[in-house]
Amino acid sequence: MQGTVKPAKRYALLLVYRLTPSGTTRRVGRQVAKVRRGRGASSFRFTKAGRYVLRFAVPPDAKNVGGRSKAIRINVR
């Protein structure tokens, strides 16, 4: 997964959630993605088939609030 961050940060987080049959989400993974010049990329190896939601996020710091990308839904076979 690739993403951009503005204002540029040193790192972002790739958050991976699994969708349950009832429609709720459960976080199954979190990886740190290095960001250079506002662009970052990360990968995740899925261990089970199912429906997942991926998001990029940055934590808050002294000057900026934290933020998250829109949810990207995928199916893993």
PyMOL Python script that loads the backbone (N, CA, C, O; Angstrom):
from pymol import cmd

cmd.read_pdbstr("""\
ATOM      1  N   MET A   1       0.850  -1.165   0.000  1.00  0.00           N
ATOM      2  CA  MET A   1       0.000   0.000   0.000  1.00  0.00           C
ATOM      3  C   MET A   1       0.895   1.226   0.000  1.00  0.00           C
ATOM      4  O   MET A   1       1.918   1.257   0.683  1.00  0.00           O
ATOM      5  N   GLN A   2       0.508   2.231  -0.764  1.00  0.00           N
ATOM      6  CA  GLN A   2       1.252   3.477  -0.845  1.00  0.00           C
ATOM      7  C   GLN A   2       0.363   4.620  -0.396  1.00  0.00           C
ATOM      8  O   GLN A   2      -0.859   4.553  -0.531  1.00  0.00           O
ATOM      9  N   GLY A   3       0.973   5.670   0.137  1.00  0.00           N
ATOM     10  CA  GLY A   3       0.199   6.830   0.556  1.00  0.00           C
ATOM     11  C   GLY A   3       1.057   8.063   0.663  1.00  0.00           C
ATOM     12  O   GLY A   3       2.286   7.990   0.625  1.00  0.00           O
ATOM     13  N   THR A   4       0.403   9.195   0.798  1.00  0.00           N
ATOM     14  CA  THR A   4       1.100  10.463   0.989  1.00  0.00           C
ATOM     15  C   THR A   4       0.637  11.098   2.290  1.00  0.00           C
ATOM     16  O   THR A   4      -0.479  10.866   2.756  1.00  0.00           O
ATOM     17  N   VAL A   5       1.521  11.905   2.862  1.00  0.00           N
ATOM     18  CA  VAL A   5       1.253  12.552   4.139  1.00  0.00           C
ATOM     19  C   VAL A   5       1.588  14.029   4.004  1.00  0.00           C
ATOM     20  O   VAL A   5       2.688  14.384   3.581  1.00  0.00           O
ATOM     21  N   LYS A   6       0.645  14.885   4.361  1.00  0.00           N
ATOM     22  CA  LYS A   6       0.883  16.334   4.373  1.00  0.00           C
ATOM     23  C   LYS A   6       0.388  16.892   5.690  1.00  0.00           C
ATOM     24  O   LYS A   6      -0.761  16.635   6.048  1.00  0.00           O
ATOM     25  N   PRO A   7       1.173  17.628   6.419  1.00  0.00           N
ATOM     26  CA  PRO A   7       2.583  17.924   6.188  1.00  0.00           C
ATOM     27  C   PRO A   7       3.435  16.674   6.342  1.00  0.00           C
ATOM     28  O   PRO A   7       3.048  15.729   7.030  1.00  0.00           O
ATOM     29  N   ALA A   8       4.592  16.673   5.704  1.00  0.00           N
ATOM     30  CA  ALA A   8       5.459  15.491   5.678  1.00  0.00           C
ATOM     31  C   ALA A   8       5.888  15.097   7.089  1.00  0.00           C
ATOM     32  O   ALA A   8       6.223  15.952   7.910  1.00  0.00           O
ATOM     33  N   LYS A   9       5.873  13.823   7.352  1.00  0.00           N
ATOM     34  CA  LYS A   9       6.313  13.249   8.627  1.00  0.00           C
ATOM     35  C   LYS A   9       7.439  12.266   8.365  1.00  0.00           C
ATOM     36  O   LYS A   9       7.760  11.984   7.210  1.00  0.00           O
ATOM     37  N   ARG A  10       8.042  11.743   9.420  1.00  0.00           N
ATOM     38  CA  ARG A  10       9.100  10.745   9.254  1.00  0.00           C
ATOM     39  C   ARG A  10       8.542   9.342   9.107  1.00  0.00           C
ATOM     40  O   ARG A  10       9.152   8.487   8.465  1.00  0.00           O
ATOM     41  N   TYR A  11       7.377   9.107   9.703  1.00  0.00           N
ATOM     42  CA  TYR A  11       6.774   7.781   9.588  1.00  0.00           C
ATOM     43  C   TYR A  11       5.265   7.874   9.669  1.00  0.00           C
ATOM     44  O   TYR A  11       4.703   8.846  10.175  1.00  0.00           O
ATOM     45  N   ALA A  12       4.624   6.833   9.155  1.00  0.00           N
ATOM     46  CA  ALA A  12       3.169   6.684   9.229  1.00  0.00           C
ATOM     47  C   ALA A  12       2.894   5.243   9.654  1.00  0.00           C
ATOM     48  O   ALA A  12       3.805   4.416   9.685  1.00  0.00           O
ATOM     49  N   LEU A  13       1.662   4.951   9.975  1.00  0.00           N
ATOM     50  CA  LEU A  13       1.287   3.605  10.385  1.00  0.00           C
ATOM     51  C   LEU A  13       0.339   2.999   9.361  1.00  0.00           C
ATOM     52  O   LEU A  13      -0.575   3.667   8.877  1.00  0.00           O
ATOM     53  N   LEU A  14       0.560   1.738   9.038  1.00  0.00           N
ATOM     54  CA  LEU A  14      -0.388   0.980   8.237  1.00  0.00           C
ATOM     55  C   LEU A  14      -1.218   0.175   9.220  1.00  0.00           C
ATOM     56  O   LEU A  14      -0.692  -0.695   9.915  1.00  0.00           O
ATOM     57  N   LEU A  15      -2.510   0.459   9.283  1.00  0.00           N
ATOM     58  CA  LEU A  15      -3.421  -0.236  10.194  1.00  0.00           C
ATOM     59  C   LEU A  15      -4.257  -1.229   9.400  1.00  0.00           C
ATOM     60  O   LEU A  15      -4.834  -0.882   8.370  1.00  0.00           O
ATOM     61  N   VAL A  16      -4.319  -2.470   9.885  1.00  0.00           N
ATOM     62  CA  VAL A  16      -5.046  -3.534   9.198  1.00  0.00           C
ATOM     63  C   VAL A  16      -6.129  -4.055  10.136  1.00  0.00           C
ATOM     64  O   VAL A  16      -5.841  -4.487  11.252  1.00  0.00           O
ATOM     65  N   TYR A  17      -7.374  -4.011   9.673  1.00  0.00           N
ATOM     66  CA  TYR A  17      -8.523  -4.484  10.451  1.00  0.00           C
ATOM     67  C   TYR A  17      -9.200  -5.623   9.702  1.00  0.00           C
ATOM     68  O   TYR A  17      -9.278  -5.606   8.474  1.00  0.00           O
ATOM     69  N   ARG A  18      -9.689  -6.609  10.442  1.00  0.00           N
ATOM     70  CA  ARG A  18     -10.454  -7.705   9.843  1.00  0.00           C
ATOM     71  C   ARG A  18     -11.930  -7.456  10.124  1.00  0.00           C
ATOM     72  O   ARG A  18     -12.309  -7.153  11.255  1.00  0.00           O
ATOM     73  N   LEU A  19     -12.764  -7.585   9.089  1.00  0.00           N
ATOM     74  CA  LEU A  19     -14.205  -7.432   9.252  1.00  0.00           C
ATOM     75  C   LEU A  19     -14.804  -8.750   9.715  1.00  0.00           C
ATOM     76  O   LEU A  19     -14.543  -9.796   9.121  1.00  0.00           O
ATOM     77  N   THR A  20     -15.593  -8.705  10.754  1.00  0.00           N
ATOM     78  CA  THR A  20     -16.256  -9.907  11.255  1.00  0.00           C
ATOM     79  C   THR A  20     -17.588 -10.072  10.538  1.00  0.00           C
ATOM     80  O   THR A  20     -18.070  -9.121   9.923  1.00  0.00           O
ATOM     81  N   PRO A  21     -18.194 -11.248  10.601  1.00  0.00           N
ATOM     82  CA  PRO A  21     -19.494 -11.449   9.946  1.00  0.00           C
ATOM     83  C   PRO A  21     -20.581 -10.507  10.454  1.00  0.00           C
ATOM     84  O   PRO A  21     -21.521 -10.196   9.723  1.00  0.00           O
ATOM     85  N   SER A  22     -20.462 -10.052  11.694  1.00  0.00           N
ATOM     86  CA  SER A  22     -21.473  -9.133  12.240  1.00  0.00           C
ATOM     87  C   SER A  22     -21.265  -7.689  11.782  1.00  0.00           C
ATOM     88  O   SER A  22     -22.095  -6.826  12.068  1.00  0.00           O
ATOM     89  N   GLY A  23     -20.157  -7.417  11.069  1.00  0.00           N
ATOM     90  CA  GLY A  23     -19.927  -6.073  10.552  1.00  0.00           C
ATOM     91  C   GLY A  23     -18.977  -5.233  11.385  1.00  0.00           C
ATOM     92  O   GLY A  23     -18.641  -4.120  10.981  1.00  0.00           O
ATOM     93  N   THR A  24     -18.533  -5.723  12.531  1.00  0.00           N
ATOM     94  CA  THR A  24     -17.585  -4.978  13.345  1.00  0.00           C
ATOM     95  C   THR A  24     -16.167  -5.238  12.840  1.00  0.00           C
ATOM     96  O   THR A  24     -15.936  -6.162  12.060  1.00  0.00           O
ATOM     97  N   THR A  25     -15.229  -4.420  13.287  1.00  0.00           N
ATOM     98  CA  THR A  25     -13.839  -4.589  12.872  1.00  0.00           C
ATOM     99  C   THR A  25     -12.975  -4.936  14.077  1.00  0.00           C
ATOM    100  O   THR A  25     -13.275  -4.566  15.212  1.00  0.00           O
ATOM    101  N   ARG A  26     -11.903  -5.650  13.799  1.00  0.00           N
ATOM    102  CA  ARG A  26     -10.938  -6.014  14.835  1.00  0.00           C
ATOM    103  C   ARG A  26      -9.549  -5.810  14.252  1.00  0.00           C
ATOM    104  O   ARG A  26      -9.240  -6.335  13.183  1.00  0.00           O
ATOM    105  N   ARG A  27      -8.705  -5.045  14.950  1.00  0.00           N
ATOM    106  CA  ARG A  27      -7.376  -4.773  14.420  1.00  0.00           C
ATOM    107  C   ARG A  27      -6.508  -6.022  14.514  1.00  0.00           C
ATOM    108  O   ARG A  27      -6.385  -6.624  15.580  1.00  0.00           O
ATOM    109  N   VAL A  28      -5.910  -6.405  13.392  1.00  0.00           N
ATOM    110  CA  VAL A  28      -5.080  -7.603  13.340  1.00  0.00           C
ATOM    111  C   VAL A  28      -3.633  -7.276  12.994  1.00  0.00           C
ATOM    112  O   VAL A  28      -2.778  -8.162  13.032  1.00  0.00           O
ATOM    113  N   GLY A  29      -3.344  -6.031  12.660  1.00  0.00           N
ATOM    114  CA  GLY A  29      -1.973  -5.685  12.325  1.00  0.00           C
ATOM    115  C   GLY A  29      -1.719  -4.199  12.350  1.00  0.00           C
ATOM    116  O   GLY A  29      -2.616  -3.382  12.141  1.00  0.00           O
ATOM    117  N   ARG A  30      -0.455  -3.871  12.614  1.00  0.00           N
ATOM    118  CA  ARG A  30      -0.022  -2.470  12.618  1.00  0.00           C
ATOM    119  C   ARG A  30       1.447  -2.473  12.242  1.00  0.00           C
ATOM    120  O   ARG A  30       2.248  -3.149  12.888  1.00  0.00           O
ATOM    121  N   GLN A  31       1.813  -1.735  11.214  1.00  0.00           N
ATOM    122  CA  GLN A  31       3.197  -1.669  10.781  1.00  0.00           C
ATOM    123  C   GLN A  31       3.612  -0.226  10.599  1.00  0.00           C
ATOM    124  O   GLN A  31       2.826   0.612  10.157  1.00  0.00           O
ATOM    125  N   VAL A  32       4.863   0.057  10.947  1.00  0.00           N
ATOM    126  CA  VAL A  32       5.414   1.387  10.755  1.00  0.00           C
ATOM    127  C   VAL A  32       5.938   1.483   9.333  1.00  0.00           C
ATOM    128  O   VAL A  32       6.680   0.616   8.871  1.00  0.00           O
ATOM    129  N   ALA A  33       5.544   2.544   8.647  1.00  0.00           N
ATOM    130  CA  ALA A  33       5.990   2.797   7.280  1.00  0.00           C
ATOM    131  C   ALA A  33       6.861   4.050   7.280  1.00  0.00           C
ATOM    132  O   ALA A  33       6.418   5.113   7.715  1.00  0.00           O
ATOM    133  N   LYS A  34       8.092   3.931   6.796  1.00  0.00           N
ATOM    134  CA  LYS A  34       8.954   5.102   6.695  1.00  0.00           C
ATOM    135  C   LYS A  34       8.432   6.015   5.597  1.00  0.00           C
ATOM    136  O   LYS A  34       7.996   5.553   4.543  1.00  0.00           O
ATOM    137  N   VAL A  35       8.483   7.303   5.855  1.00  0.00           N
ATOM    138  CA  VAL A  35       7.973   8.295   4.912  1.00  0.00           C
ATOM    139  C   VAL A  35       9.122   9.216   4.527  1.00  0.00           C
ATOM    140  O   VAL A  35       9.833   9.731   5.390  1.00  0.00           O
ATOM    141  N   ARG A  36       9.298   9.419   3.228  1.00  0.00           N
ATOM    142  CA  ARG A  36      10.311  10.352   2.728  1.00  0.00           C
ATOM    143  C   ARG A  36       9.640  11.334   1.791  1.00  0.00           C
ATOM    144  O   ARG A  36       8.945  10.943   0.852  1.00  0.00           O
ATOM    145  N   ARG A  37       9.853  12.610   2.054  1.00  0.00           N
ATOM    146  CA  ARG A  37       9.266  13.683   1.245  1.00  0.00           C
ATOM    147  C   ARG A  37       7.756  13.556   1.135  1.00  0.00           C
ATOM    148  O   ARG A  37       7.165  13.873   0.102  1.00  0.00           O
ATOM    149  N   GLY A  38       7.143  13.090   2.211  1.00  0.00           N
ATOM    150  CA  GLY A  38       5.689  12.995   2.249  1.00  0.00           C
ATOM    151  C   GLY A  38       5.103  11.739   1.639  1.00  0.00           C
ATOM    152  O   GLY A  38       3.882  11.587   1.621  1.00  0.00           O
ATOM    153  N   ARG A  39       5.945  10.818   1.130  1.00  0.00           N
ATOM    154  CA  ARG A  39       5.443   9.595   0.501  1.00  0.00           C
ATOM    155  C   ARG A  39       5.947   8.375   1.267  1.00  0.00           C
ATOM    156  O   ARG A  39       7.109   8.303   1.668  1.00  0.00           O
ATOM    157  N   GLY A  40       5.046   7.430   1.454  1.00  0.00           N
ATOM    158  CA  GLY A  40       5.419   6.222   2.172  1.00  0.00           C
ATOM    159  C   GLY A  40       4.751   5.002   1.580  1.00  0.00           C
ATOM    160  O   GLY A  40       3.742   5.103   0.882  1.00  0.00           O
ATOM    161  N   ALA A  41       5.330   3.842   1.871  1.00  0.00           N
ATOM    162  CA  ALA A  41       4.770   2.580   1.392  1.00  0.00           C
ATOM    163  C   ALA A  41       5.024   1.514   2.441  1.00  0.00           C
ATOM    164  O   ALA A  41       6.015   1.566   3.170  1.00  0.00           O
ATOM    165  N   SER A  42       4.125   0.551   2.510  1.00  0.00           N
ATOM    166  CA  SER A  42       4.266  -0.551   3.441  1.00  0.00           C
ATOM    167  C   SER A  42       3.529  -1.755   2.883  1.00  0.00           C
ATOM    168  O   SER A  42       2.651  -1.622   2.030  1.00  0.00           O
ATOM    169  N   SER A  43       3.894  -2.930   3.373  1.00  0.00           N
ATOM    170  CA  SER A  43       3.213  -4.144   2.939  1.00  0.00           C
ATOM    171  C   SER A  43       2.806  -4.939   4.168  1.00  0.00           C
ATOM    172  O   SER A  43       3.316  -4.719   5.267  1.00  0.00           O
ATOM    173  N   PHE A  44       1.888  -5.858   3.967  1.00  0.00           N
ATOM    174  CA  PHE A  44       1.380  -6.691   5.058  1.00  0.00           C
ATOM    175  C   PHE A  44       1.084  -8.075   4.507  1.00  0.00           C
ATOM    176  O   PHE A  44       0.483  -8.206   3.441  1.00  0.00           O
ATOM    177  N   ARG A  45       1.501  -9.102   5.225  1.00  0.00           N
ATOM    178  CA  ARG A  45       1.247 -10.474   4.801  1.00  0.00           C
ATOM    179  C   ARG A  45       0.039 -11.006   5.578  1.00  0.00           C
ATOM    180  O   ARG A  45       0.068 -11.104   6.805  1.00  0.00           O
ATOM    181  N   PHE A  46      -1.017 -11.346   4.844  1.00  0.00           N
ATOM    182  CA  PHE A  46      -2.231 -11.857   5.452  1.00  0.00           C
ATOM    183  C   PHE A  46      -2.083 -13.350   5.716  1.00  0.00           C
ATOM    184  O   PHE A  46      -1.553 -14.081   4.879  1.00  0.00           O
ATOM    185  N   THR A  47      -2.551 -13.806   6.879  1.00  0.00           N
ATOM    186  CA  THR A  47      -2.450 -15.223   7.232  1.00  0.00           C
ATOM    187  C   THR A  47      -3.756 -15.972   7.031  1.00  0.00           C
ATOM    188  O   THR A  47      -3.757 -17.200   6.954  1.00  0.00           O
ATOM    189  N   LYS A  48      -4.873 -15.248   6.944  1.00  0.00           N
ATOM    190  CA  LYS A  48      -6.182 -15.874   6.768  1.00  0.00           C
ATOM    191  C   LYS A  48      -6.949 -15.184   5.650  1.00  0.00           C
ATOM    192  O   LYS A  48      -6.768 -13.994   5.390  1.00  0.00           O
ATOM    193  N   ALA A  49      -7.798 -15.948   5.003  1.00  0.00           N
ATOM    194  CA  ALA A  49      -8.691 -15.363   4.010  1.00  0.00           C
ATOM    195  C   ALA A  49      -9.798 -14.604   4.727  1.00  0.00           C
ATOM    196  O   ALA A  49     -10.140 -14.925   5.865  1.00  0.00           O
ATOM    197  N   GLY A  50     -10.349 -13.615   4.073  1.00  0.00           N
ATOM    198  CA  GLY A  50     -11.447 -12.853   4.665  1.00  0.00           C
ATOM    199  C   GLY A  50     -11.520 -11.449   4.109  1.00  0.00           C
ATOM    200  O   GLY A  50     -10.851 -11.108   3.134  1.00  0.00           O
ATOM    201  N   ARG A  51     -12.351 -10.640   4.754  1.00  0.00           N
ATOM    202  CA  ARG A  51     -12.523  -9.241   4.362  1.00  0.00           C
ATOM    203  C   ARG A  51     -11.734  -8.376   5.325  1.00  0.00           C
ATOM    204  O   ARG A  51     -11.802  -8.557   6.540  1.00  0.00           O
ATOM    205  N   TYR A  52     -10.977  -7.426   4.765  1.00  0.00           N
ATOM    206  CA  TYR A  52     -10.110  -6.573   5.569  1.00  0.00           C
ATOM    207  C   TYR A  52     -10.305  -5.110   5.200  1.00  0.00           C
ATOM    208  O   TYR A  52     -10.804  -4.778   4.125  1.00  0.00           O
ATOM    209  N   VAL A  53      -9.896  -4.242   6.129  1.00  0.00           N
ATOM    210  CA  VAL A  53      -9.896  -2.801   5.918  1.00  0.00           C
ATOM    211  C   VAL A  53      -8.481  -2.311   6.194  1.00  0.00           C
ATOM    212  O   VAL A  53      -7.892  -2.646   7.221  1.00  0.00           O
ATOM    213  N   LEU A  54      -7.931  -1.509   5.267  1.00  0.00           N
ATOM    214  CA  LEU A  54      -6.587  -0.949   5.409  1.00  0.00           C
ATOM    215  C   LEU A  54      -6.687   0.562   5.522  1.00  0.00           C
ATOM    216  O   LEU A  54      -7.517   1.195   4.869  1.00  0.00           O
ATOM    217  N   ARG A  55      -5.809   1.143   6.377  1.00  0.00           N
ATOM    218  CA  ARG A  55      -5.751   2.596   6.538  1.00  0.00           C
ATOM    219  C   ARG A  55      -4.322   3.018   6.823  1.00  0.00           C
ATOM    220  O   ARG A  55      -3.576   2.296   7.484  1.00  0.00           O
ATOM    221  N   PHE A  56      -3.939   4.189   6.324  1.00  0.00           N
ATOM    222  CA  PHE A  56      -2.708   4.844   6.735  1.00  0.00           C
ATOM    223  C   PHE A  56      -3.075   5.842   7.818  1.00  0.00           C
ATOM    224  O   PHE A  56      -4.128   6.477   7.748  1.00  0.00           O
ATOM    225  N   ALA A  57      -2.216   5.985   8.819  1.00  0.00           N
ATOM    226  CA  ALA A  57      -2.479   6.926   9.905  1.00  0.00           C
ATOM    227  C   ALA A  57      -1.170   7.574  10.343  1.00  0.00           C
ATOM    228  O   ALA A  57      -0.099   6.980  10.215  1.00  0.00           O
ATOM    229  N   VAL A  58      -1.265   8.795  10.860  1.00  0.00           N
ATOM    230  CA  VAL A  58      -0.118   9.461  11.478  1.00  0.00           C
ATOM    231  C   VAL A  58      -0.535   9.897  12.873  1.00  0.00           C
ATOM    232  O   VAL A  58      -1.643  10.397  13.068  1.00  0.00           O
ATOM    233  N   PRO A  59       0.351   9.709  13.845  1.00  0.00           N
ATOM    234  CA  PRO A  59       0.026  10.124  15.213  1.00  0.00           C
ATOM    235  C   PRO A  59       0.156  11.642  15.362  1.00  0.00           C
ATOM    236  O   PRO A  59       0.842  12.283  14.566  1.00  0.00           O
ATOM    237  N   PRO A  60      -0.485  12.212  16.359  1.00  0.00           N
ATOM    238  CA  PRO A  60      -0.357  13.657  16.579  1.00  0.00           C
ATOM    239  C   PRO A  60       1.035  14.004  17.108  1.00  0.00           C
ATOM    240  O   PRO A  60       1.703  13.168  17.717  1.00  0.00           O
ATOM    241  N   ASP A  61       1.461  15.239  16.871  1.00  0.00           N
ATOM    242  CA  ASP A  61       2.704  15.727  17.445  1.00  0.00           C
ATOM    243  C   ASP A  61       2.462  17.115  18.019  1.00  0.00           C
ATOM    244  O   ASP A  61       1.310  17.533  18.140  1.00  0.00           O
ATOM    245  N   ALA A  62       3.505  17.829  18.371  1.00  0.00           N
ATOM    246  CA  ALA A  62       3.365  19.126  19.030  1.00  0.00           C
ATOM    247  C   ALA A  62       2.714  20.178  18.131  1.00  0.00           C
ATOM    248  O   ALA A  62       2.087  21.109  18.635  1.00  0.00           O
ATOM    249  N   LYS A  63       2.853  20.046  16.810  1.00  0.00           N
ATOM    250  CA  LYS A  63       2.344  21.064  15.887  1.00  0.00           C
ATOM    251  C   LYS A  63       1.089  20.657  15.127  1.00  0.00           C
ATOM    252  O   LYS A  63       0.353  21.523  14.653  1.00  0.00           O
ATOM    253  N   ASN A  64       0.830  19.353  15.000  1.00  0.00           N
ATOM    254  CA  ASN A  64      -0.266  18.889  14.149  1.00  0.00           C
ATOM    255  C   ASN A  64      -1.100  17.828  14.843  1.00  0.00           C
ATOM    256  O   ASN A  64      -0.606  17.089  15.694  1.00  0.00           O
ATOM    257  N   VAL A  65      -2.352  17.761  14.474  1.00  0.00           N
ATOM    258  CA  VAL A  65      -3.218  16.700  14.981  1.00  0.00           C
ATOM    259  C   VAL A  65      -2.963  15.426  14.167  1.00  0.00           C
ATOM    260  O   VAL A  65      -2.438  15.494  13.055  1.00  0.00           O
ATOM    261  N   GLY A  66      -3.327  14.295  14.708  1.00  0.00           N
ATOM    262  CA  GLY A  66      -3.186  13.029  13.989  1.00  0.00           C
ATOM    263  C   GLY A  66      -4.260  12.907  12.922  1.00  0.00           C
ATOM    264  O   GLY A  66      -5.225  13.671  12.906  1.00  0.00           O
ATOM    265  N   GLY A  67      -4.087  11.954  12.046  1.00  0.00           N
ATOM    266  CA  GLY A  67      -5.075  11.761  10.999  1.00  0.00           C
ATOM    267  C   GLY A  67      -5.026  10.354  10.442  1.00  0.00           C
ATOM    268  O   GLY A  67      -4.053   9.626  10.639  1.00  0.00           O
ATOM    269  N   ARG A  68      -6.095   9.975   9.738  1.00  0.00           N
ATOM    270  CA  ARG A  68      -6.194   8.666   9.100  1.00  0.00           C
ATOM    271  C   ARG A  68      -6.746   8.835   7.699  1.00  0.00           C
ATOM    272  O   ARG A  68      -7.502   9.763   7.411  1.00  0.00           O
ATOM    273  N   SER A  69      -6.350   7.917   6.838  1.00  0.00           N
ATOM    274  CA  SER A  69      -6.867   7.925   5.470  1.00  0.00           C
ATOM    275  C   SER A  69      -8.265   7.320   5.452  1.00  0.00           C
ATOM    276  O   SER A  69      -8.733   6.778   6.454  1.00  0.00           O
ATOM    277  N   LYS A  70      -8.913   7.419   4.321  1.00  0.00           N
ATOM    278  CA  LYS A  70     -10.192   6.739   4.153  1.00  0.00           C
ATOM    279  C   LYS A  70      -9.947   5.235   4.175  1.00  0.00           C
ATOM    280  O   LYS A  70      -8.860   4.775   3.826  1.00  0.00           O
ATOM    281  N   ALA A  71     -10.937   4.485   4.577  1.00  0.00           N
ATOM    282  CA  ALA A  71     -10.815   3.032   4.665  1.00  0.00           C
ATOM    283  C   ALA A  71     -10.811   2.422   3.273  1.00  0.00           C
ATOM    284  O   ALA A  71     -11.623   2.786   2.422  1.00  0.00           O
ATOM    285  N   ILE A  72      -9.895   1.494   3.049  1.00  0.00           N
ATOM    286  CA  ILE A  72      -9.830   0.740   1.799  1.00  0.00           C
ATOM    287  C   ILE A  72     -10.186  -0.697   2.132  1.00  0.00           C
ATOM    288  O   ILE A  72      -9.477  -1.352   2.897  1.00  0.00           O
ATOM    289  N   ARG A  73     -11.284  -1.195   1.563  1.00  0.00           N
ATOM    290  CA  ARG A  73     -11.752  -2.558   1.835  1.00  0.00           C
ATOM    291  C   ARG A  73     -11.230  -3.502   0.766  1.00  0.00           C
ATOM    292  O   ARG A  73     -11.278  -3.204  -0.427  1.00  0.00           O
ATOM    293  N   ILE A  74     -10.724  -4.658   1.223  1.00  0.00           N
ATOM    294  CA  ILE A  74     -10.231  -5.668   0.300  1.00  0.00           C
ATOM    295  C   ILE A  74     -10.721  -7.049   0.733  1.00  0.00           C
ATOM    296  O   ILE A  74     -11.062  -7.264   1.896  1.00  0.00           O
ATOM    297  N   ASN A  75     -10.749  -7.965  -0.208  1.00  0.00           N
ATOM    298  CA  ASN A  75     -11.050  -9.372   0.070  1.00  0.00           C
ATOM    299  C   ASN A  75      -9.789 -10.184  -0.183  1.00  0.00           C
ATOM    300  O   ASN A  75      -9.157 -10.047  -1.231  1.00  0.00           O
ATOM    301  N   VAL A  76      -9.424 -11.023   0.768  1.00  0.00           N
ATOM    302  CA  VAL A  76      -8.263 -11.890   0.648  1.00  0.00           C
ATOM    303  C   VAL A  76      -8.755 -13.314   0.505  1.00  0.00           C
ATOM    304  O   VAL A  76      -9.536 -13.787   1.330  1.00  0.00           O
ATOM    305  N   ARG A  77      -8.306 -14.004  -0.534  1.00  0.00           N
ATOM    306  CA  ARG A  77      -8.724 -15.384  -0.769  1.00  0.00           C
ATOM    307  C   ARG A  77      -7.735 -16.347  -0.204  1.00  0.00           C
ATOM    308  O   ARG A  77      -7.924 -17.559  -0.309  1.00  0.00           O
TER     309      ARG A  77
END
""", "prot")
cmd.dss("prot")
cmd.show_as("cartoon", "prot")
cmd.util.cbc("prot")
cmd.orient("prot")
